[in-house]
Amino acid sequence: MQVQGISLAEAARRLGVSQSALYVAVQKGEIPAFRRFGKTVIPPGRLRAYQLRQRPTSDYRL
């Protein structure tokens, strides 16, 4: 059976952060995660939403 979600290690790689930094974000509730077969996984859509929320914004206007 395949786990539906992204492992913390893979999510950290995709975000370009350390696993410990990602684990802190999960513990704070910034990224929803769940336990599946003894592993913490992040739903793919939730990881993308987190990426979009973390994207820097700018007040620069043309």
N, C-alpha and C positions, 0 to 999 in steps of 0.2 A: 504494500500500500504506500503511495506517495504522499509525503507531507505537503499540504497546501499552504505555502508561505515561504518566506526567505529566511535563512538562518541568520543569526546575529553576525557571524563572521562574513557572510556574503553581503549583508546589508551594510556593514561597516566599510567593506571594500568599495561598494557602489557609491557610498556617500563620501569616501575619502577621509574617514575619521577612524580613530582607534576603537577597538571593540569595547574597551572600558568606557569611553565617552558615549558610545551608543547605548550601553547597558544603563548608564546614568539617565539618559533621555527616556529610556523605557521605564525605569523606576519612577521617574518624575511624572509619567503619564503623557509625555510629549509625543510618544509613538506608541500606539496600541500594539500589544503583542499577546500571544497566548502560548500555553504549553501544549505540545503535541508529541506523544511518545517520548517524554522526558526531555525534550528540547524546546527552547524558546524560539518561536518563529514570528515573523512579522508578515501580515497580509501584504501582497505586492501593491495594492492600491493605497494602502495606508503609508507605505514607504514613499511613494510618489507624492502624496499629499504633504508629507513632512518636508520633502525636498522643495516643493513649491513654497511652503511657508517660510523656509529658511533662506530662500533666495533673497539677496540684498536688493533693497529698493533704493531708488535715487530720486532726488528732487530736481534733477537736471531736466531742463526743457529747452527745446529748440526755439 
